[in-house]
Structure formats: C-alpha cells, structure tokens
Amino acid sequence: MNTVLVTGANKGIGREVARQLAGKGFHVFVGARKREAGRAAAHAIEKNGGKATFLEIDVSDNASVTAAAREFSKSADRLDVLVNNAGILMDGDDAILKISDELLRNTLKTNTLGSLRVTRTFVPLLAKSKAPRVINVSSGGGQLTGGADGWAPAYCISKTALNGVTSQLATALPKFAINSVCPGWVRTEMGGQGATRSVEEGADTIVWLASEAPQKLTGKFLRDRKEIPW
Ligand SMILES: NC(=O)c1ccc[n+]([C@@H]2O[C@H](COP(=O)([O-])OP(=O)(O)OC[C@H]3O[C@@H](n4cnc5c(N)ncnc54)[C@H](OP(=O)(O)O)[C@@H]3O)[C@@H](O)[C@H]2O)c1
C-alpha cells in the first residue's frame, strides 16, 4: 500500500487531499499539530473505508518534526508521497513597508522553512520509495511574473521562497518528483467563504501530482494540472 503524509490535514485543502488520496487506496498519514482535530480527520477517513493514521506534527518545530518521523517509522517503512500543505496567513492590511520582522519571520518559519524541514527529515523514508513525490502547496501570490499587487506581503514572500525551495530540492533530488502547486482561491478558513473554488477543486492538482502525474515532471510550478510561470 502506498503511503502519503499530508501536513495540516485536519481541515481545509489538506483534509480534502487526505480524503481523496485515501479513496485512491493510499495509507494516509493525517499530519496535524492539534491532536483532537487530527484524530477526528483520520477517523472520518477510516469510517469511509480508507486507511488513515493520525501523525502529530508541528512543521514549525524541529523536535516535533523529528518525533513525527520516528513515530511514522513505527507504522510504515517508506513514504511515497509528501504533501507540504500546512500554511499560515498572518498578514493584516499592512503593506511591505509596515510589516514587522516578527510577522515575516513567523510566516517564513511555517510556510517556507516548515516545508523544507519536513522534506529534509523525511528524505530517508522517501528515498525508499520507487517513485518518491513531494508536493509543496504554494500560492499564485508568490508568483514574481507580473509583479506583486501589494496584498499580504509576508505570506507572498514566504510562497516565493517556497517556490525557490521546490526548485532547489528538485535539483538536489533528481530521482524525486518535487513540484509547487497553486490551488487557486479556495473556500477554507484561510481563503474565506467568498473564494471561487471548492476544496475539491483546490485539491485536484495536488491529488493528481500525488497519484497520476508523470514521475519525470519535477521542478515546476503548477495550477489546474498545467505549468505556470514562477
Ligand atoms: N485557501 C486558499 O485560497 C489558498 C490559496 C493559495 C494557497 N493556499 C495554501 O493552501 C494550504 C492550505 O490552506 P487552507 O486554505 O486549507 O488553510 P486552512 O484551512 O487555514 O488550513 C491550514 C492548515 O495548516 C495547518 N497548520 C498551520 N500551521 C501549522 C504548523 N505549524 N504545523 C502543522 N500544521 C499547521 C493548520 O492547522 P491548525 O488547524 O492547527 O491551525 C491547518 O490544518 C496553505 O499552504 C495555503 O497557503 C490556500
């Protein structure tokens, strides 16, 4: 049975990705920093006949990520797919000239370093897969093409940097498929109820990259299953 770890899988896009991949026969590790919510999400998958295991993981914390890898190894001997989905949007309406160092640092710590940290920690387990895949859930807000529009600068910078992480990792790990995805504007706690896409739509390209996309597709930024400019 192929294994997948989805971080931030207790709600939103992550929970939907976990649900869909369980439906495709993956053993899903539901990564969450909140025990109760994480267990509930894993339980919901199991209730529908899928295989799911809750894995406590705070991506911003080294000790938590290391402990999660140790815990993972008790249930599985390899990881086939890692979905770095956990993310935060802390920006208010302040523009780049006003945001605090702390806001920027905290956002980078989760959105950029978190994904890098989890990937590095799980590389030995991913390397045991025949076709390892890493999917970094990024955002069109991090695109440099077309210039910034001034919205949520710390968040956008963290996603631009995450795209850099994707590109670097794809070069460092040539046997892996490592890509960034923009899910579009999705109705979640982060996206808000006015967003244009459902969680099912937001999860689509992530699930496709996890299960069907060609293994040679790597080092790219995608939306709607197509490459988009960085
Ligand atoms: N919604 C959109 O329109 C949109 C657009 C572009 C990109 N994205 C990206 O899509 C991803 C999922 O977003 P979403 O819309 O589903 O947001 P969401 O509903 O707010 O969910 C975010 C998830 O990340 C988790 N998380 C945050 N910090 C974490 C940490 N340090 N360790 C572990 N988990 C952590 C949250 O856990 P808690 O419940 O514990 O907070 C939650 O499970 C994010 O990377 C986001 O940037 C979303």
PDBQT file of the ligand as one rigid body, heavy atoms in Angstrom, charges set to zero:
ROOT
HETATM    1  N1  LIG A 301      -7.394  28.796   0.610  1.00  0.00    +0.000 N 
HETATM    2  C1  LIG A 301      -6.800  29.399  -0.402  1.00  0.00    +0.000 C 
HETATM    3  O1  LIG A 301      -7.434  30.186  -1.150  1.00  0.00    +0.000 OA
HETATM    4  C2  LIG A 301      -5.353  29.151  -0.717  1.00  0.00    +0.000 A 
HETATM    5  C3  LIG A 301      -4.809  29.744  -1.856  1.00  0.00    +0.000 A 
HETATM    6  C4  LIG A 301      -3.470  29.508  -2.184  1.00  0.00    +0.000 A 
HETATM    7  C5  LIG A 301      -2.722  28.683  -1.371  1.00  0.00    +0.000 A 
HETATM    8  N2  LIG A 301      -3.265  28.120  -0.248  1.00  0.00    +0.000 N 
HETATM    9  C6  LIG A 301      -2.403  27.253   0.574  1.00  0.00    +0.000 C 
HETATM   10  O2  LIG A 301      -3.047  26.011   0.790  1.00  0.00    +0.000 OA
HETATM   11  C7  LIG A 301      -2.586  25.432   2.037  1.00  0.00    +0.000 C 
HETATM   12  C8  LIG A 301      -3.797  25.025   2.861  1.00  0.00    +0.000 C 
HETATM   13  O3  LIG A 301      -4.551  26.187   3.140  1.00  0.00    +0.000 OA
HETATM   14  P1  LIG A 301      -6.093  26.171   3.551  1.00  0.00    +0.000 P 
HETATM   15  O4  LIG A 301      -6.769  27.167   2.712  1.00  0.00    +0.000 OA
HETATM   16  O5  LIG A 301      -6.576  24.782   3.617  1.00  0.00    +0.000 OA
HETATM   17  O6  LIG A 301      -5.948  26.825   5.009  1.00  0.00    +0.000 OA
HETATM   18  P2  LIG A 301      -6.560  26.435   6.429  1.00  0.00    +0.000 P 
HETATM   19  O7  LIG A 301      -7.956  25.949   6.300  1.00  0.00    +0.000 OA
HETATM   20  O8  LIG A 301      -6.260  27.619   7.292  1.00  0.00    +0.000 OA
HETATM   21  O9  LIG A 301      -5.669  25.197   6.881  1.00  0.00    +0.000 OA
HETATM   22  C9  LIG A 301      -4.310  25.347   7.149  1.00  0.00    +0.000 C 
HETATM   23  C10 LIG A 301      -3.780  24.079   7.766  1.00  0.00    +0.000 C 
HETATM   24  O10 LIG A 301      -2.390  24.236   8.075  1.00  0.00    +0.000 OA
HETATM   25  C11 LIG A 301      -2.198  23.862   9.424  1.00  0.00    +0.000 C 
HETATM   26  N3  LIG A 301      -1.019  24.472  10.024  1.00  0.00    +0.000 N 
HETATM   27  C12 LIG A 301      -0.691  25.784  10.122  1.00  0.00    +0.000 A 
HETATM   28  N4  LIG A 301       0.463  25.915  10.764  1.00  0.00    +0.000 NA
HETATM   29  C13 LIG A 301       0.889  24.670  11.080  1.00  0.00    +0.000 A 
HETATM   30  C14 LIG A 301       2.022  24.145  11.740  1.00  0.00    +0.000 A 
HETATM   31  N5  LIG A 301       2.981  24.936  12.245  1.00  0.00    +0.000 N 
HETATM   32  N6  LIG A 301       2.149  22.796  11.866  1.00  0.00    +0.000 NA
HETATM   33  C15 LIG A 301       1.194  21.980  11.369  1.00  0.00    +0.000 A 
HETATM   34  N7  LIG A 301       0.078  22.407  10.760  1.00  0.00    +0.000 NA
HETATM   35  C16 LIG A 301      -0.062  23.738  10.620  1.00  0.00    +0.000 A 
HETATM   36  C17 LIG A 301      -3.486  24.257  10.120  1.00  0.00    +0.000 C 
HETATM   37  O11 LIG A 301      -3.570  23.637  11.384  1.00  0.00    +0.000 OA
HETATM   38  P3  LIG A 301      -4.396  24.294  12.634  1.00  0.00    +0.000 P 
HETATM   39  O12 LIG A 301      -5.828  23.847  12.477  1.00  0.00    +0.000 OA
HETATM   40  O13 LIG A 301      -3.718  23.698  13.810  1.00  0.00    +0.000 OA
HETATM   41  O14 LIG A 301      -4.230  25.786  12.531  1.00  0.00    +0.000 OA
HETATM   42  C18 LIG A 301      -4.479  23.743   9.096  1.00  0.00    +0.000 C 
HETATM   43  O15 LIG A 301      -4.618  22.352   9.218  1.00  0.00    +0.000 OA
HETATM   44  C19 LIG A 301      -1.714  26.514   2.696  1.00  0.00    +0.000 C 
HETATM   45  O16 LIG A 301      -0.361  26.241   2.471  1.00  0.00    +0.000 OA
HETATM   46  C20 LIG A 301      -2.136  27.787   1.964  1.00  0.00    +0.000 C 
HETATM   47  O17 LIG A 301      -1.123  28.765   1.982  1.00  0.00    +0.000 OA
HETATM   48  C21 LIG A 301      -4.568  28.327   0.097  1.00  0.00    +0.000 A 
ENDROOT
TORSDOF 0
